[in-house]
Amino acid sequence: MHSPQHDIERANLDRLTAEFLKHGGAVQQVGHQMSNAPATFTINPERSPVYAHLFAPVAPMEVPETNVCPLDVGKHAALIMADAAMGNAPKWIARKHHMTEKYVRQVARDYHITFHKQR
């Protein structure tokens, strides 16, 4: 930026630098890697009391014997039921659990699960 005020300040800095060097001063250039600043502070979420519960191991859900089948449909129904109770839409539930939306809706029909949101 060029303006008369900036030019005056540049000339003043040049004059002061020349005086400093003339009286035996030395200029040392320091790069950005040579900073004495401490390392940046980061929060470890696994040790934080706010987020630690998200990393705690979860006990496996027990599904009654009547819902257990070879294809784990009972476990899927439990997951879908929990997400539906939280107000999630079938499309979102399908993405979250790596299922198709058609499968989520079919399991919901079989287990009489209602969704608060449809899309």
Secondary structure, DSSP 8 states (H G I E B T S, - for coil): ---HHHHHHHHHHHHHHHHHHHTT-------GGG----------TTT-TTTHHHHS--------GGG--TT-HHHHHHHHHHHHHTT--HHHHHHHTT--HHHHHHHHHHTT---S---
